[in-house]
Amino acid sequence: MDARHGSVAPAEATGTLGKHRAGAEDAGVYRPILSGRYLTPLTQPDGSGTCTTTAIAMIAGCTIDQSIAASALSQPSKGTYNHEATRALRHLGVKYGRWTRNRRNIPKFCLCTLENNRGTWMHSVAVLDGLVYDPLIGWPIPVRVYSDFILDSYSKNKGVGPVQWHEFLPIKTPPPGYRS
């Protein structure tokens, strides 16, 4: 199955940082190849409001459907509140800290929310070891690049105004497949 849609990590994941070698449909698209700890990148279904449950699925190492079921959402396409996200993580056996708004220090492994300055648009991503796993994009991006370019792109292309880091939920459980 395609790694972007959820089941297995790409075969190249054990290599060094480089260009993803995939089929012709991906020609010219930069996708980093990772070494060390990583999350399996997942992409939320087009037009859905399932960014939080998709980020939770990456963090917990499960499918998006399992994450939605764990959050007990009646309408998953309408978005997920913080208490629903923590319920899903708890149900999936993931230990976490407290939500924080300290924008200076992004935790090493966390669930993050983004928000525009009017509070009318929100989005969730997973972060591990300086890489952002955005359910809209489908592959990891370094935090610095994400902060400088992707957030600016969301501000302009979605017409929501300035977008910034909003809240962070530190994850205490090691990433799926991690061995210390």
N, C-alpha and C positions, 0 to 999 in steps of 0.2 A: 504494500500500500504506500502511497505517496506520503512522505514525512510531513508535508505541509498540512495534511488532513488528518493526521493524528495517531498512527499506530506505532511506527518504528522510527528510530533515529536514522539519518542518512548513513549509508555505508562509508562515506568519506569522513565521518565524524571523528575518526581517530587520527586524521592527518593534521597538518599544520594550517595556519590561516592562509587561505588562498581562494581561488575561484571555484565555485560549485560546477561540477561537470554533470549536466543533465541532458535531457532530450532537446530537440530543436526548438521546442516552444519556449525554452528558457535561454536561448542564445542571447548573449549580451547582457544578461541580468546578473548583477553581482550578488552572490550569496556566500557568506563566509563559511569556511570549513573549520571546525573547531577541534581543539585538542584539550584534554582535561575534562573538568566538570561542565556539563551543559544540560539544558532542558530540551525535550523533544518539542520543536516548534509546531504550533497548531494555528490554524487560521479559522476565525469564526465564520459561520455561514454568511454569505452576502446579504446585506440588508437587515441582518438580525441585530438585536441589542444584547448579544451574549458575550461581550468582551470580558466581563468579570468572570463568568463561569468558564470561559475558554482559558483565561489566565490561571484560574484555580486548577483546571485540568492539567495544564503544563506543570504547575507546582506539585500537584499530588501524583502525577504520572498515571492519570486515568483518561478515559474518553470524555468528550464534551457532554455526552448524554449522561454519563455517570455523575459528572459534576452538577449538571442541572437537577438530576434526581436528588442528590445530596443537599442541595440548597432549598429544596421543597418549594420551588417557585410555581405559582399558579400560571403566570404569564412570563416565561423566560425572555421573550423578545422585548419586554418593557424595561429591562435593566435590573440591576441587583443592588440592594442596599447593603451597607457595611455589615449589619447584623446577619443578613442572609449569607454573605460571603464567609463570615466567621463560622456560622452554623455548618456550611458545606465543608469547610476545612476541618472542623472538629469531627464531623461525620466520616470524613475520609481518612481520619487518623493523623492529620497534620497539626503539629503544635506551633503556636504563634505567640507573638508578644502583644503589645497594645498599639492601637492606631496612633500615629504621631504626625505632626505637620512640620517637622524640622527639615527644611528644604536644603540645608547646607550639607547634611550627611545622609546620603541615600544608603540604607542598609545593604549589606552584601547579598542577602537573599530575602526578597520581599514581594508583596503584592502592592502595587502603586496605583493611585488614582490621579488622573489629570483633570483639570477643570478650566473653563474659560473664566475671565474676570467677572462675568455677570452671574455665574453659577447656573447657566442654562444648558451647558453641554459638559458631559463627563465621559471619561474613557478609562479603562483599566489595562494595566500591563504587568508582566512579571519581570523581575530583575534578578540576575544571578551573576556574581563575579564581574560586575561592570558591564554586563550586556543586557539590553532591554529586549524582551520578547513581546512584541506587539501583536495581538491577535488580528489586526487589520493588515499587517505586513507579511507575517509568516516566516520570518527569519530573524536571527538576533542582530542587534545593532549596538555598537558601543554607546554608553551613556552620554558621553560628550557629543558625539555626532547626533544622537537622538535629540538632546537638549538644544543644540544649535540649529539643526536643519528640519527635523521632523515636526517638532512642536510649532515652528514657524510655518511650515507647510500646512499643518492642520488649521492654524489661525487664518491663513489666506484662502485655502481651498474649500474649507467647510463654512466659511463666512460666520464664524462664531466669535471673532475677536481674539485677543491674546490668550494663548493657552499656556498653562504652567503646571509644574508638579503640585499636587494638592495634598494627598495623605499617603502614608506608608504603613504597611502592616508587616513587621519583621517576622520571618518564618524561622522557627527554631529546629524543625525536623530537617535532617539532611536531604538534599535533592534526590529524586528517584535514581537508584543505581549507584549512588555514591558510596565508596568504601574508604574508611579512614585509615 
